[in-house]
């Protein structure tokens, strides 16, 4: 019994120590940009293992050096309620849960009718920009309850110790926009040969639409969906509130 108690104590201390590490890392981001994220390191490793070299594009810029059109486009596409929630937008999560449950039920019906054909289910995410940042900074991409719980704790730390504008600034500088392309400055140069400060409304919307599947859309620049969705985002941009 005593051995179990000691084991449990060590487990609790390890958990507390891990949370303290995350909090200190988040606090440091108030004045220092993270050199890299867990997601970036994972992608870099995959590219090196496959190609033996690492084409890497990233240049950190301040939020003031990023077009407000770009800021609005990302919020309109990824998290329109960014300035209203405290890191987790429960309405969005509930909506995503319902859509995913419906898609799964439809996929099961198709599988019963045509068992010889493979069935895929498109999972809809309900994560806020803060949650996406928490995951990219420190965590893996696996979908488990433990990982989601840790994501929620890091999200709380980000919202507690950083301003909304700082969260958006870090997010825009580290998010992936193609294979080896990280951050909005690198994306603007890669796709439009201009700085992030010079992006137009349509260019901003197009980049924002790429975010859920950047490497996929990088290979399909003429995708009709990309163009149509960009038009929708342009129409929504002016209704978004910037932090």
C-alpha positions in Angstrom: 0.0 0.0 0.0 2.8 2.4 0.9 4.5 1.6 -2.5 1.3 2.5 -4.3 1.1 5.7 -2.3 4.6 6.7 -3.2 4.0 5.8 -6.9 0.8 7.9 -6.8 2.7 10.9 -5.2 5.4 10.7 -7.8 2.8 10.6 -10.6 1.1 13.7 -9.1 4.4 15.6 -8.7 5.3 14.7 -12.4 2.0 16.1 -13.6 2.4 19.3 -11.5 6.0 19.7 -12.8 4.8 19.3 -16.4 2.1 21.9 -16.0 4.6 24.3 -14.3 6.9 23.8 -17.3 4.1 24.7 -19.7 3.2 27.8 -17.7 6.8 29.0 -17.6 7.1 28.5 -21.3 3.9 30.4 -21.9 5.0 33.2 -19.6 8.3 33.6 -21.5 6.3 34.1 -24.7 5.1 37.4 -23.4 8.4 38.9 -24.6 10.2 36.0 -26.5 8.9 34.3 -29.6 9.2 30.5 -29.5 12.1 29.3 -31.7 10.1 26.4 -33.0 7.0 24.3 -32.1 6.4 20.6 -31.5 4.5 20.5 -34.8 7.3 22.2 -36.7 9.9 19.8 -35.3 7.7 16.9 -36.2 7.2 18.1 -39.8 10.9 18.9 -40.2 11.8 15.4 -39.1 9.5 13.8 -41.6 10.9 16.0 -44.5 14.5 15.2 -43.5 13.8 11.5 -43.3 12.1 11.5 -46.7 14.3 13.9 -48.7 17.5 14.0 -46.7 17.3 17.8 -46.6 15.2 20.5 -45.1 13.8 23.4 -47.2 12.6 25.7 -44.5 10.9 29.1 -44.9 10.1 31.2 -41.8 10.5 34.8 -40.8 9.0 36.2 -37.6 7.3 39.6 -37.9 5.4 41.7 -35.5 1.6 41.9 -35.6 1.8 45.5 -36.8 3.8 44.2 -39.9 0.9 41.9 -40.9 -1.9 43.3 -43.0 -5.1 43.8 -41.0 -6.8 42.2 -44.0 -4.8 39.0 -43.3 -5.6 39.2 -39.6 -9.3 39.5 -40.4 -9.2 36.7 -43.0 -7.7 34.2 -40.5 -10.2 35.1 -37.8 -13.2 35.0 -40.3 -12.0 31.6 -41.5 -10.7 29.9 -38.3 -12.2 31.6 -35.2 -14.7 34.5 -35.7 -15.4 34.6 -32.0 -11.7 35.0 -31.1 -12.1 38.2 -29.1 -15.3 36.9 -27.3 -14.2 33.5 -25.8 -11.7 32.6 -23.2 -9.9 30.1 -25.3 -12.6 27.5 -25.8 -15.7 28.2 -27.8 -18.2 25.7 -26.6 -20.8 26.4 -29.3 -18.3 25.6 -32.0 -17.3 22.4 -30.2 -20.9 21.3 -29.9 -21.6 22.1 -33.6 -18.5 20.2 -34.7 -19.5 17.2 -32.5 -22.9 17.1 -34.1 -21.5 17.3 -37.6 -19.0 14.6 -37.0 -21.6 12.3 -35.4 -23.9 12.8 -38.5 -21.0 12.2 -40.9 -20.1 9.0 -39.1 -23.6 7.7 -39.2 -23.9 8.4 -42.9 -20.5 6.7 -43.5 -21.8 3.6 -41.6 -24.9 3.5 -43.8 -22.7 3.7 -47.0 -20.5 0.9 -45.7 -23.5 -1.3 -45.2 -24.8 -0.7 -48.7 -21.4 -1.0 -50.4 -19.1 -3.0 -48.1 -16.6 -3.5 -50.9 -15.8 0.2 -51.1 -13.6 2.0 -48.5 -15.4 4.6 -46.5 -13.8 7.8 -45.2 -15.2 10.2 -42.7 -14.3 13.9 -42.9 -13.7 15.1 -39.4 -14.8 18.7 -38.7 -12.7 20.6 -36.1 -14.1 23.0 -33.5 -10.9 24.3 -32.1 -10.3 28.0 -31.5 -7.1 29.7 -32.6 -5.8 29.5 -29.0 -6.4 25.7 -28.9 -4.7 25.3 -32.2 -1.7 27.2 -30.9 -1.6 25.2 -27.7 -1.5 22.0 -29.7 1.0 23.2 -32.2 3.4 24.6 -29.6 3.7 21.6 -27.3 1.6 18.6 -28.3 1.3 15.8 -30.8 -1.5 15.5 -33.4 -3.1 12.4 -31.9 -6.8 12.5 -31.0 -7.0 11.2 -27.4 -8.9 12.4 -24.4 -5.6 12.8 -22.5 -4.1 15.0 -25.2 -7.3 17.1 -25.4 -7.3 17.6 -21.7 -3.7 18.8 -21.8 -4.5 21.1 -24.7 -7.3 22.6 -22.6 -4.9 23.4 -19.7 -2.3 25.0 -22.0 -5.1 26.9 -23.7 -6.1 28.3 -20.3 -2.5 29.3 -19.6 -2.2 31.1 -23.0 -5.4 33.0 -22.4 -4.4 33.9 -18.8 -0.8 35.1 -19.4 -0.9 36.4 -22.9 -3.0 39.1 -24.6 -5.3 38.2 -27.5 -3.1 40.2 -29.9 0.0 38.3 -28.7 -1.7 35.0 -29.2 -2.7 36.0 -32.7 0.8 37.3 -33.4 2.4 34.0 -32.4 -0.2 31.9 -34.2 0.3 33.8 -37.5 4.1 33.4 -37.2 4.2 29.7 -36.6 1.2 28.2 -38.4 2.0 26.0 -41.5 1.2 27.2 -45.0 2.8 24.5 -47.1 5.6 22.0 -46.8 8.4 23.7 -45.0 6.5 27.0 -45.1 5.8 28.4 -41.7 4.4 31.8 -40.7 2.6 34.4 -42.7 5.7 36.3 -43.9 7.1 33.2 -45.5 3.6 32.3 -46.9 3.2 35.8 -48.4 6.6 35.6 -50.1 6.1 32.0 -51.2 2.7 32.4 -52.8 2.6 36.1 -53.8 6.2 37.4 -53.8 5.3 40.2 -51.4 5.5 40.9 -47.7 2.7 40.1 -45.2 2.0 43.8 -44.8 1.1 44.1 -48.5 -1.4 41.3 -48.8 -4.7 42.2 -50.4 -8.1 41.1 -49.1 -8.4 38.3 -51.7 -4.8 37.1 -51.2 -5.4 37.1 -47.4 -8.6 35.1 -47.8 -7.0 32.6 -50.1 -4.2 32.0 -47.6 -6.7 31.7 -44.7 -8.7 29.1 -46.5 -5.6 27.0 -47.0 -5.0 26.6 -43.2 -6.8 23.4 -42.4 -5.0 21.5 -45.3 -2.0 23.7 -46.4 0.0 21.0 -48.0 -3.0 19.7 -49.9 -3.9 23.1 -51.3 -0.3 24.0 -52.1 -0.4 21.2 -54.7 -3.9 22.4 -56.0 -3.5 26.2 -56.4 -6.4 26.3 -59.0 -8.8 24.4 -56.7 -12.4 25.7 -57.4 -13.1 25.2 -53.7 -10.2 27.4 -52.7 -11.5 30.3 -54.9 -15.1 29.9 -53.8 -14.3 29.7 -50.2 -12.0 32.7 -50.4 -14.8 34.8 -51.8 -16.9 33.8 -48.8 -14.2 34.8 -46.4 -13.7 38.2 -48.1 -17.5 38.8 -47.6 -17.1 38.0 -43.8 -13.9 39.9 -43.1 -15.4 43.3 -42.2 -17.6 41.8 -39.6 -14.7 40.4 -37.6 -13.4 42.2 -34.5 -9.6 42.4 -34.2 -8.0 42.2 -30.8 
